[in-house]
Amino acid sequence: MTSELLDQALVEEATKKSGLIWVKGPGGPARALWHVWHEGAACLVGDGPGEQPLPGLADGAGAEVTVRSKDKGGRLVSWPAKVVELAPDSDAWQAAVAELKGKRLNAPDGEAMTGRWSRECRVLRLEPAGATMPLPEGDLAEAPLPTPATTREPIPAGLPRLLLKRRKRK
């Protein structure tokens, strides 16, 4: 009983303080997601235009949540979660969205974002479902996920000379 209470306290405090959690749905890779801790669960919004993707997270499914240390960035605790999708405009949805709205940075539509979330996005609760998982041994580095983003090409060899000539003329 004491171990369960300590696990619950560790999950709650670590998840509250971390800005990102790593969530791995069934059969998918772990993804970094922003969240808020509200009424005993991590609440997420996503799967809409301009919001974070939530692949593999379906209502009633399980997920593995890993929380990092805010100061050092290392793995602090991992815990199993039950995914619960909140019905738009329900009381639970309203309460979760009120918390999420305050933490959403750079929303393109400002105060109208809650209406957009209701129409186009999903709001999920990740509820702790069991004891914390043991910390793994060894290196867990994985290859980055595929993305359409690219890095810049190397600058042309003659560009520094062109830039320096312009400065000398002034």
C-alpha positions in Angstrom: 0.0 0.0 0.0 2.8 2.5 0.9 4.6 1.6 -2.3 1.5 2.4 -4.4 1.1 5.8 -2.7 4.7 6.6 -3.3 4.4 5.6 -6.9 1.3 7.8 -7.3 3.0 10.8 -5.7 6.1 10.4 -7.9 4.0 10.1 -11.1 1.9 13.2 -10.1 4.8 15.4 -9.0 7.1 14.5 -11.9 4.4 14.9 -14.5 3.2 18.2 -13.1 6.7 19.7 -13.2 7.7 18.5 -16.6 6.7 20.5 -19.7 7.0 17.5 -22.0 6.1 13.8 -21.6 7.1 11.0 -23.9 4.1 9.0 -24.9 4.2 5.6 -26.7 1.0 4.2 -28.0 0.4 0.6 -29.0 2.8 -0.3 -31.8 4.0 3.2 -32.4 7.2 5.2 -31.5 7.4 7.4 -28.4 6.5 11.1 -29.1 7.2 14.2 -27.0 3.9 15.9 -26.2 3.1 19.0 -24.2 0.4 18.5 -21.5 -1.1 19.7 -18.3 -1.7 17.6 -15.2 -5.4 18.0 -14.2 -7.4 16.0 -11.7 -5.1 13.0 -11.5 -4.2 12.6 -15.2 -2.1 14.1 -18.0 -4.4 16.0 -20.4 -3.4 16.5 -24.0 -4.9 18.2 -27.0 -4.0 17.3 -30.6 -4.8 15.7 -34.0 -6.1 19.0 -35.4 -4.6 21.7 -37.7 -1.7 23.4 -36.0 -1.8 21.0 -33.0 0.5 18.1 -32.0 -0.2 14.7 -33.6 -1.5 11.9 -31.3 -1.1 8.8 -33.4 -2.0 5.5 -31.9 -3.8 7.0 -28.9 -7.4 5.8 -29.0 -10.1 5.8 -26.4 -9.7 2.9 -24.0 -6.2 1.9 -25.3 -3.1 1.7 -23.2 0.0 3.9 -23.5 3.4 4.2 -21.8 4.3 7.6 -20.4 7.9 8.6 -19.7 8.6 11.7 -17.7 11.9 13.5 -17.8 13.6 15.5 -15.1 13.0 19.2 -15.6 16.5 20.2 -14.5 18.7 17.5 -16.0 16.5 16.2 -18.8 17.0 12.5 -18.0 14.4 9.8 -17.6 12.8 10.1 -14.2 9.8 7.8 -14.2 7.8 5.7 -16.6 4.2 4.7 -16.0 1.4 2.8 -17.8 -1.6 4.9 -18.8 -5.2 4.4 -19.9 -6.3 6.7 -22.7 -9.7 8.4 -22.2 -11.0 10.7 -24.9 -13.2 13.4 -23.6 -16.4 14.3 -25.4 -16.4 17.8 -26.8 -18.1 20.4 -24.5 -18.8 17.9 -21.7 -18.0 19.1 -18.1 -14.8 17.1 -18.0 -13.8 18.5 -21.4 -14.5 22.1 -20.3 -12.4 21.6 -17.2 -9.4 20.1 -19.1 -9.6 22.7 -21.8 -9.6 25.5 -19.3 -6.2 24.2 -18.0 -4.8 23.4 -21.4 -5.7 26.9 -22.8 -3.4 28.6 -20.2 -0.5 26.4 -21.3 -0.9 26.6 -25.1 1.8 28.8 -26.5 1.5 30.8 -29.7 -2.0 29.7 -30.7 -2.8 31.1 -34.1 -6.4 32.0 -33.2 -6.0 33.2 -29.6 -9.2 33.0 -27.5 -11.1 31.2 -30.4 -8.8 28.1 -30.0 -11.3 26.4 -27.7 -14.0 26.5 -30.3 -11.5 25.1 -32.9 -10.5 22.3 -30.4 -14.1 21.4 -30.0 -14.7 21.1 -33.7 -11.4 19.8 -35.0 -9.2 18.3 -32.3 -9.2 15.6 -29.7 -8.7 16.1 -25.9 -7.3 13.1 -24.2 -6.7 12.2 -20.5 -3.8 9.8 -19.8 -4.8 8.2 -16.5 -2.2 6.3 -14.5 -3.1 2.6 -14.7 -0.8 0.6 -12.4 2.6 0.7 -10.8 5.6 2.6 -12.2 7.8 0.7 -14.6 11.4 -0.1 -13.7 14.0 2.2 -15.3 15.6 0.4 -18.3 19.3 -0.5 -18.5 21.6 0.7 -21.2 21.3 3.1 -24.1 17.8 3.7 -25.4 18.6 6.1 -28.2 16.4 5.7 -31.3 16.7 7.1 -34.8 14.7 10.3 -35.3 11.2 10.1 -36.7 10.8 10.9 -40.4 9.8 14.5 -41.0 9.4 16.8 -44.0 11.6 19.4 -42.4 15.1 19.7 -43.9 18.3 21.3 -42.8 20.0 24.1 -44.7 22.4 23.4 -47.4 26.1 24.5 -47.0 26.6 28.1 -48.0 28.3 28.7 -51.4 32.0 29.1 -51.3 32.0 32.6 -52.8 29.4 34.1 -50.4 31.7 35.2 -47.7 33.8 37.2 -50.3 30.6 38.9 -51.6 29.5 39.9 -48.1 32.9 41.2 -47.2 33.1 43.4 -50.3 29.8 45.0 -49.5 31.0 46.0 -46.0 34.2 47.5 -47.3 32.4 49.8 -49.8 30.3 51.4 -47.0 
